[in-house]
Amino acid sequence: MSAKKTKITFGVKQGKAPLTQNLGISEEEFIIEPYIAKGEYKRGDRFLICSDGLTDMVTDEQIADVFKKKMDVQETAQTLMDMALSNGGIDNITIIICSILKQKKSKIS
């Protein structure tokens, strides 16, 4: 079974994506425009949402290796966090792992 990875990057400048949305700005400027992707999913699929605090410290290949170990969600997140911290952890680290537990005959939309 091969893992399919999609990395989303917005307007990269000097290797870092610009901050496009944040908290603490005025209501007039506060417009949330979420990124939406459609696709099929199945039981056992996992989705990683993370900050650059993880991806600056841990390579894509290292992240993929952790996911290949088929650990539970908590252990996977903790392993990634530990790796980022042991590699310097110079920024805030956010890790969200979503795991599909049941399969429906529908698409993400």
Phi and psi in radians as a Rosetta constraint file:
Dihedral C 1 N 2 CA 2 C 2 CIRCULARHARMONIC -1.780 0.35
Dihedral N 2 CA 2 C 2 N 3 CIRCULARHARMONIC 2.511 0.35
Dihedral C 2 N 3 CA 3 C 3 CIRCULARHARMONIC -1.513 0.35
Dihedral N 3 CA 3 C 3 N 4 CIRCULARHARMONIC 2.384 0.35
Dihedral C 3 N 4 CA 4 C 4 CIRCULARHARMONIC -1.815 0.35
Dihedral N 4 CA 4 C 4 N 5 CIRCULARHARMONIC 2.240 0.35
Dihedral C 4 N 5 CA 5 C 5 CIRCULARHARMONIC -2.118 0.35
Dihedral N 5 CA 5 C 5 N 6 CIRCULARHARMONIC 2.341 0.35
Dihedral C 5 N 6 CA 6 C 6 CIRCULARHARMONIC -2.156 0.35
Dihedral N 6 CA 6 C 6 N 7 CIRCULARHARMONIC 2.141 0.35
Dihedral C 6 N 7 CA 7 C 7 CIRCULARHARMONIC -1.920 0.35
Dihedral N 7 CA 7 C 7 N 8 CIRCULARHARMONIC 2.246 0.35
Dihedral C 7 N 8 CA 8 C 8 CIRCULARHARMONIC -1.824 0.35
Dihedral N 8 CA 8 C 8 N 9 CIRCULARHARMONIC 2.212 0.35
Dihedral C 8 N 9 CA 9 C 9 CIRCULARHARMONIC -2.270 0.35
Dihedral N 9 CA 9 C 9 N 10 CIRCULARHARMONIC 2.338 0.35
Dihedral C 9 N 10 CA 10 C 10 CIRCULARHARMONIC -1.919 0.35
Dihedral N 10 CA 10 C 10 N 11 CIRCULARHARMONIC 2.097 0.35
Dihedral C 10 N 11 CA 11 C 11 CIRCULARHARMONIC 0.705 0.35
Dihedral N 11 CA 11 C 11 N 12 CIRCULARHARMONIC 1.014 0.35
Dihedral C 11 N 12 CA 12 C 12 CIRCULARHARMONIC -1.134 0.35
Dihedral N 12 CA 12 C 12 N 13 CIRCULARHARMONIC 2.309 0.35
Dihedral C 12 N 13 CA 13 C 13 CIRCULARHARMONIC -2.306 0.35
Dihedral N 13 CA 13 C 13 N 14 CIRCULARHARMONIC 2.137 0.35
Dihedral C 13 N 14 CA 14 C 14 CIRCULARHARMONIC 0.942 0.35
Dihedral N 14 CA 14 C 14 N 15 CIRCULARHARMONIC 0.703 0.35
Dihedral C 14 N 15 CA 15 C 15 CIRCULARHARMONIC 1.403 0.35
Dihedral N 15 CA 15 C 15 N 16 CIRCULARHARMONIC -0.054 0.35
Dihedral C 15 N 16 CA 16 C 16 CIRCULARHARMONIC -2.163 0.35
Dihedral N 16 CA 16 C 16 N 17 CIRCULARHARMONIC 2.396 0.35
Dihedral C 16 N 17 CA 17 C 17 CIRCULARHARMONIC -1.320 0.35
Dihedral N 17 CA 17 C 17 N 18 CIRCULARHARMONIC 2.452 0.35
Dihedral C 17 N 18 CA 18 C 18 CIRCULARHARMONIC -1.243 0.35
Dihedral N 18 CA 18 C 18 N 19 CIRCULARHARMONIC 2.653 0.35
Dihedral C 18 N 19 CA 19 C 19 CIRCULARHARMONIC -1.300 0.35
Dihedral N 19 CA 19 C 19 N 20 CIRCULARHARMONIC 2.049 0.35
Dihedral C 19 N 20 CA 20 C 20 CIRCULARHARMONIC -1.878 0.35
Dihedral N 20 CA 20 C 20 N 21 CIRCULARHARMONIC -0.361 0.35
Dihedral C 20 N 21 CA 21 C 21 CIRCULARHARMONIC -2.499 0.35
Dihedral N 21 CA 21 C 21 N 22 CIRCULARHARMONIC 2.408 0.35
Dihedral C 21 N 22 CA 22 C 22 CIRCULARHARMONIC -2.739 0.35
Dihedral N 22 CA 22 C 22 N 23 CIRCULARHARMONIC 2.885 0.35
Dihedral C 22 N 23 CA 23 C 23 CIRCULARHARMONIC -1.585 0.35
Dihedral N 23 CA 23 C 23 N 24 CIRCULARHARMONIC 2.747 0.35
Dihedral C 23 N 24 CA 24 C 24 CIRCULARHARMONIC 1.619 0.35
Dihedral N 24 CA 24 C 24 N 25 CIRCULARHARMONIC 0.248 0.35
Dihedral C 24 N 25 CA 25 C 25 CIRCULARHARMONIC -1.858 0.35
Dihedral N 25 CA 25 C 25 N 26 CIRCULARHARMONIC 2.898 0.35
Dihedral C 25 N 26 CA 26 C 26 CIRCULARHARMONIC -1.148 0.35
Dihedral N 26 CA 26 C 26 N 27 CIRCULARHARMONIC 2.748 0.35
Dihedral C 26 N 27 CA 27 C 27 CIRCULARHARMONIC -1.040 0.35
Dihedral N 27 CA 27 C 27 N 28 CIRCULARHARMONIC -0.597 0.35
Dihedral C 27 N 28 CA 28 C 28 CIRCULARHARMONIC -1.118 0.35
Dihedral N 28 CA 28 C 28 N 29 CIRCULARHARMONIC -0.589 0.35
Dihedral C 28 N 29 CA 29 C 29 CIRCULARHARMONIC -1.589 0.35
Dihedral N 29 CA 29 C 29 N 30 CIRCULARHARMONIC -0.220 0.35
Dihedral C 29 N 30 CA 30 C 30 CIRCULARHARMONIC -1.421 0.35
Dihedral N 30 CA 30 C 30 N 31 CIRCULARHARMONIC 1.583 0.35
Dihedral C 30 N 31 CA 31 C 31 CIRCULARHARMONIC -2.183 0.35
Dihedral N 31 CA 31 C 31 N 32 CIRCULARHARMONIC 2.007 0.35
Dihedral C 31 N 32 CA 32 C 32 CIRCULARHARMONIC -1.614 0.35
Dihedral N 32 CA 32 C 32 N 33 CIRCULARHARMONIC 2.191 0.35
Dihedral C 32 N 33 CA 33 C 33 CIRCULARHARMONIC -2.160 0.35
Dihedral N 33 CA 33 C 33 N 34 CIRCULARHARMONIC 1.544 0.35
Dihedral C 33 N 34 CA 34 C 34 CIRCULARHARMONIC -1.192 0.35
Dihedral N 34 CA 34 C 34 N 35 CIRCULARHARMONIC 2.637 0.35
Dihedral C 34 N 35 CA 35 C 35 CIRCULARHARMONIC -1.466 0.35
Dihedral N 35 CA 35 C 35 N 36 CIRCULARHARMONIC 2.267 0.35
Dihedral C 35 N 36 CA 36 C 36 CIRCULARHARMONIC -2.160 0.35
Dihedral N 36 CA 36 C 36 N 37 CIRCULARHARMONIC 2.262 0.35
Dihedral C 36 N 37 CA 37 C 37 CIRCULARHARMONIC -2.159 0.35
Dihedral N 37 CA 37 C 37 N 38 CIRCULARHARMONIC 2.502 0.35
Dihedral C 37 N 38 CA 38 C 38 CIRCULARHARMONIC -1.946 0.35
Dihedral N 38 CA 38 C 38 N 39 CIRCULARHARMONIC 2.561 0.35
Dihedral C 38 N 39 CA 39 C 39 CIRCULARHARMONIC 3.097 0.35
Dihedral N 39 CA 39 C 39 N 40 CIRCULARHARMONIC 3.018 0.35
Dihedral C 39 N 40 CA 40 C 40 CIRCULARHARMONIC -1.565 0.35
Dihedral N 40 CA 40 C 40 N 41 CIRCULARHARMONIC 2.643 0.35
Dihedral C 40 N 41 CA 41 C 41 CIRCULARHARMONIC -2.422 0.35
Dihedral N 41 CA 41 C 41 N 42 CIRCULARHARMONIC 2.817 0.35
Dihedral C 41 N 42 CA 42 C 42 CIRCULARHARMONIC -2.508 0.35
Dihedral N 42 CA 42 C 42 N 43 CIRCULARHARMONIC 2.902 0.35
Dihedral C 42 N 43 CA 43 C 43 CIRCULARHARMONIC -0.958 0.35
Dihedral N 43 CA 43 C 43 N 44 CIRCULARHARMONIC 2.337 0.35
Dihedral C 43 N 44 CA 44 C 44 CIRCULARHARMONIC 1.670 0.35
Dihedral N 44 CA 44 C 44 N 45 CIRCULARHARMONIC -0.273 0.35
Dihedral C 44 N 45 CA 45 C 45 CIRCULARHARMONIC -1.128 0.35
Dihedral N 45 CA 45 C 45 N 46 CIRCULARHARMONIC 2.570 0.35
Dihedral C 45 N 46 CA 46 C 46 CIRCULARHARMONIC -2.263 0.35
Dihedral N 46 CA 46 C 46 N 47 CIRCULARHARMONIC 2.530 0.35
Dihedral C 46 N 47 CA 47 C 47 CIRCULARHARMONIC -2.144 0.35
Dihedral N 47 CA 47 C 47 N 48 CIRCULARHARMONIC 2.309 0.35
Dihedral C 47 N 48 CA 48 C 48 CIRCULARHARMONIC -1.902 0.35
Dihedral N 48 CA 48 C 48 N 49 CIRCULARHARMONIC 2.176 0.35
Dihedral C 48 N 49 CA 49 C 49 CIRCULARHARMONIC -2.052 0.35
Dihedral N 49 CA 49 C 49 N 50 CIRCULARHARMONIC 2.145 0.35
Dihedral C 49 N 50 CA 50 C 50 CIRCULARHARMONIC -2.595 0.35
Dihedral N 50 CA 50 C 50 N 51 CIRCULARHARMONIC 2.873 0.35
Dihedral C 50 N 51 CA 51 C 51 CIRCULARHARMONIC -1.629 0.35
Dihedral N 51 CA 51 C 51 N 52 CIRCULARHARMONIC 2.982 0.35
Dihedral C 51 N 52 CA 52 C 52 CIRCULARHARMONIC -1.215 0.35
Dihedral N 52 CA 52 C 52 N 53 CIRCULARHARMONIC -0.163 0.35
Dihedral C 52 N 53 CA 53 C 53 CIRCULARHARMONIC -1.078 0.35
Dihedral N 53 CA 53 C 53 N 54 CIRCULARHARMONIC -0.493 0.35
Dihedral C 53 N 54 CA 54 C 54 CIRCULARHARMONIC -1.519 0.35
Dihedral N 54 CA 54 C 54 N 55 CIRCULARHARMONIC -0.917 0.35
Dihedral C 54 N 55 CA 55 C 55 CIRCULARHARMONIC -1.232 0.35
Dihedral N 55 CA 55 C 55 N 56 CIRCULARHARMONIC -0.332 0.35
Dihedral C 55 N 56 CA 56 C 56 CIRCULARHARMONIC -1.359 0.35
Dihedral N 56 CA 56 C 56 N 57 CIRCULARHARMONIC -0.369 0.35
Dihedral C 56 N 57 CA 57 C 57 CIRCULARHARMONIC -1.849 0.35
Dihedral N 57 CA 57 C 57 N 58 CIRCULARHARMONIC -0.385 0.35
Dihedral C 57 N 58 CA 58 C 58 CIRCULARHARMONIC -2.264 0.35
Dihedral N 58 CA 58 C 58 N 59 CIRCULARHARMONIC 2.260 0.35
Dihedral C 58 N 59 CA 59 C 59 CIRCULARHARMONIC -1.254 0.35
Dihedral N 59 CA 59 C 59 N 60 CIRCULARHARMONIC 2.802 0.35
Dihedral C 59 N 60 CA 60 C 60 CIRCULARHARMONIC -0.994 0.35
Dihedral N 60 CA 60 C 60 N 61 CIRCULARHARMONIC -0.694 0.35
Dihedral C 60 N 61 CA 61 C 61 CIRCULARHARMONIC -1.136 0.35
Dihedral N 61 CA 61 C 61 N 62 CIRCULARHARMONIC -0.709 0.35
Dihedral C 61 N 62 CA 62 C 62 CIRCULARHARMONIC -1.154 0.35
Dihedral N 62 CA 62 C 62 N 63 CIRCULARHARMONIC -0.696 0.35
Dihedral C 62 N 63 CA 63 C 63 CIRCULARHARMONIC -1.098 0.35
Dihedral N 63 CA 63 C 63 N 64 CIRCULARHARMONIC -0.786 0.35
Dihedral C 63 N 64 CA 64 C 64 CIRCULARHARMONIC -1.057 0.35
Dihedral N 64 CA 64 C 64 N 65 CIRCULARHARMONIC -0.705 0.35
Dihedral C 64 N 65 CA 65 C 65 CIRCULARHARMONIC -1.073 0.35
Dihedral N 65 CA 65 C 65 N 66 CIRCULARHARMONIC -0.688 0.35
Dihedral C 65 N 66 CA 66 C 66 CIRCULARHARMONIC -1.114 0.35
Dihedral N 66 CA 66 C 66 N 67 CIRCULARHARMONIC -0.776 0.35
Dihedral C 66 N 67 CA 67 C 67 CIRCULARHARMONIC -1.146 0.35
Dihedral N 67 CA 67 C 67 N 68 CIRCULARHARMONIC -0.547 0.35
Dihedral C 67 N 68 CA 68 C 68 CIRCULARHARMONIC -1.165 0.35
Dihedral N 68 CA 68 C 68 N 69 CIRCULARHARMONIC -0.355 0.35
Dihedral C 68 N 69 CA 69 C 69 CIRCULARHARMONIC -1.307 0.35
Dihedral N 69 CA 69 C 69 N 70 CIRCULARHARMONIC -0.159 0.35
Dihedral C 69 N 70 CA 70 C 70 CIRCULARHARMONIC 0.999 0.35
Dihedral N 70 CA 70 C 70 N 71 CIRCULARHARMONIC 0.678 0.35
Dihedral C 70 N 71 CA 71 C 71 CIRCULARHARMONIC -1.348 0.35
Dihedral N 71 CA 71 C 71 N 72 CIRCULARHARMONIC 2.867 0.35
Dihedral C 71 N 72 CA 72 C 72 CIRCULARHARMONIC -1.194 0.35
Dihedral N 72 CA 72 C 72 N 73 CIRCULARHARMONIC 2.936 0.35
Dihedral C 72 N 73 CA 73 C 73 CIRCULARHARMONIC -1.019 0.35
Dihedral N 73 CA 73 C 73 N 74 CIRCULARHARMONIC -0.806 0.35
Dihedral C 73 N 74 CA 74 C 74 CIRCULARHARMONIC -1.082 0.35
Dihedral N 74 CA 74 C 74 N 75 CIRCULARHARMONIC -0.794 0.35
Dihedral C 74 N 75 CA 75 C 75 CIRCULARHARMONIC -1.172 0.35
Dihedral N 75 CA 75 C 75 N 76 CIRCULARHARMONIC -0.653 0.35
Dihedral C 75 N 76 CA 76 C 76 CIRCULARHARMONIC -1.091 0.35
Dihedral N 76 CA 76 C 76 N 77 CIRCULARHARMONIC -0.841 0.35
Dihedral C 76 N 77 CA 77 C 77 CIRCULARHARMONIC -1.087 0.35
Dihedral N 77 CA 77 C 77 N 78 CIRCULARHARMONIC -0.743 0.35
Dihedral C 77 N 78 CA 78 C 78 CIRCULARHARMONIC -1.141 0.35
Dihedral N 78 CA 78 C 78 N 79 CIRCULARHARMONIC -0.690 0.35
Dihedral C 78 N 79 CA 79 C 79 CIRCULARHARMONIC -1.097 0.35
Dihedral N 79 CA 79 C 79 N 80 CIRCULARHARMONIC -0.788 0.35
Dihedral C 79 N 80 CA 80 C 80 CIRCULARHARMONIC -1.101 0.35
Dihedral N 80 CA 80 C 80 N 81 CIRCULARHARMONIC -0.737 0.35
Dihedral C 80 N 81 CA 81 C 81 CIRCULARHARMONIC -1.071 0.35
Dihedral N 81 CA 81 C 81 N 82 CIRCULARHARMONIC -0.808 0.35
Dihedral C 81 N 82 CA 82 C 82 CIRCULARHARMONIC -1.065 0.35
Dihedral N 82 CA 82 C 82 N 83 CIRCULARHARMONIC -0.696 0.35
Dihedral C 82 N 83 CA 83 C 83 CIRCULARHARMONIC -1.121 0.35
Dihedral N 83 CA 83 C 83 N 84 CIRCULARHARMONIC -0.788 0.35
Dihedral C 83 N 84 CA 84 C 84 CIRCULARHARMONIC -1.091 0.35
Dihedral N 84 CA 84 C 84 N 85 CIRCULARHARMONIC -0.757 0.35
Dihedral C 84 N 85 CA 85 C 85 CIRCULARHARMONIC -1.156 0.35
Dihedral N 85 CA 85 C 85 N 86 CIRCULARHARMONIC -0.713 0.35
Dihedral C 85 N 86 CA 86 C 86 CIRCULARHARMONIC -1.235 0.35
Dihedral N 86 CA 86 C 86 N 87 CIRCULARHARMONIC -0.345 0.35
Dihedral C 86 N 87 CA 87 C 87 CIRCULARHARMONIC -1.620 0.35
Dihedral N 87 CA 87 C 87 N 88 CIRCULARHARMONIC 0.151 0.35
Dihedral C 87 N 88 CA 88 C 88 CIRCULARHARMONIC 2.241 0.35
Dihedral N 88 CA 88 C 88 N 89 CIRCULARHARMONIC -0.644 0.35
Dihedral C 88 N 89 CA 89 C 89 CIRCULARHARMONIC 0.774 0.35
Dihedral N 89 CA 89 C 89 N 90 CIRCULARHARMONIC 0.910 0.35
Dihedral C 89 N 90 CA 90 C 90 CIRCULARHARMONIC -1.442 0.35
Dihedral N 90 CA 90 C 90 N 91 CIRCULARHARMONIC -0.076 0.35
Dihedral C 90 N 91 CA 91 C 91 CIRCULARHARMONIC -2.367 0.35
Dihedral N 91 CA 91 C 91 N 92 CIRCULARHARMONIC 2.932 0.35
Dihedral C 91 N 92 CA 92 C 92 CIRCULARHARMONIC -1.042 0.35
Dihedral N 92 CA 92 C 92 N 93 CIRCULARHARMONIC 2.457 0.35
Dihedral C 92 N 93 CA 93 C 93 CIRCULARHARMONIC -2.055 0.35
Dihedral N 93 CA 93 C 93 N 94 CIRCULARHARMONIC 2.085 0.35
Dihedral C 93 N 94 CA 94 C 94 CIRCULARHARMONIC -2.085 0.35
Dihedral N 94 CA 94 C 94 N 95 CIRCULARHARMONIC 2.262 0.35
Dihedral C 94 N 95 CA 95 C 95 CIRCULARHARMONIC -2.350 0.35
Dihedral N 95 CA 95 C 95 N 96 CIRCULARHARMONIC 2.143 0.35
Dihedral C 95 N 96 CA 96 C 96 CIRCULARHARMONIC -2.204 0.35
Dihedral N 96 CA 96 C 96 N 97 CIRCULARHARMONIC 2.186 0.35
Dihedral C 96 N 97 CA 97 C 97 CIRCULARHARMONIC -2.078 0.35
Dihedral N 97 CA 97 C 97 N 98 CIRCULARHARMONIC 2.138 0.35
Dihedral C 97 N 98 CA 98 C 98 CIRCULARHARMONIC -1.859 0.35
Dihedral N 98 CA 98 C 98 N 99 CIRCULARHARMONIC 2.255 0.35
Dihedral C 98 N 99 CA 99 C 99 CIRCULARHARMONIC -2.075 0.35
Dihedral N 99 CA 99 C 99 N 100 CIRCULARHARMONIC 2.253 0.35
Dihedral C 99 N 100 CA 100 C 100 CIRCULARHARMONIC -1.384 0.35
Dihedral N 100 CA 100 C 100 N 101 CIRCULARHARMONIC 2.054 0.35
Dihedral C 100 N 101 CA 101 C 101 CIRCULARHARMONIC -1.673 0.35
Dihedral N 101 CA 101 C 101 N 102 CIRCULARHARMONIC -0.554 0.35
Dihedral C 101 N 102 CA 102 C 102 CIRCULARHARMONIC -2.215 0.35
Dihedral N 102 CA 102 C 102 N 103 CIRCULARHARMONIC 2.565 0.35
Dihedral C 102 N 103 CA 103 C 103 CIRCULARHARMONIC -1.777 0.35
Dihedral N 103 CA 103 C 103 N 104 CIRCULARHARMONIC 2.273 0.35
Dihedral C 103 N 104 CA 104 C 104 CIRCULARHARMONIC -1.999 0.35
Dihedral N 104 CA 104 C 104 N 105 CIRCULARHARMONIC 2.789 0.35
Dihedral C 104 N 105 CA 105 C 105 CIRCULARHARMONIC -1.569 0.35
Dihedral N 105 CA 105 C 105 N 106 CIRCULARHARMONIC 1.172 0.35
Dihedral C 105 N 106 CA 106 C 106 CIRCULARHARMONIC -2.633 0.35
Dihedral N 106 CA 106 C 106 N 107 CIRCULARHARMONIC 3.070 0.35
Dihedral C 106 N 107 CA 107 C 107 CIRCULARHARMONIC -1.980 0.35
Dihedral N 107 CA 107 C 107 N 108 CIRCULARHARMONIC 2.717 0.35
Dihedral C 107 N 108 CA 108 C 108 CIRCULARHARMONIC -1.202 0.35
Dihedral N 108 CA 108 C 108 N 109 CIRCULARHARMONIC 2.260 0.35
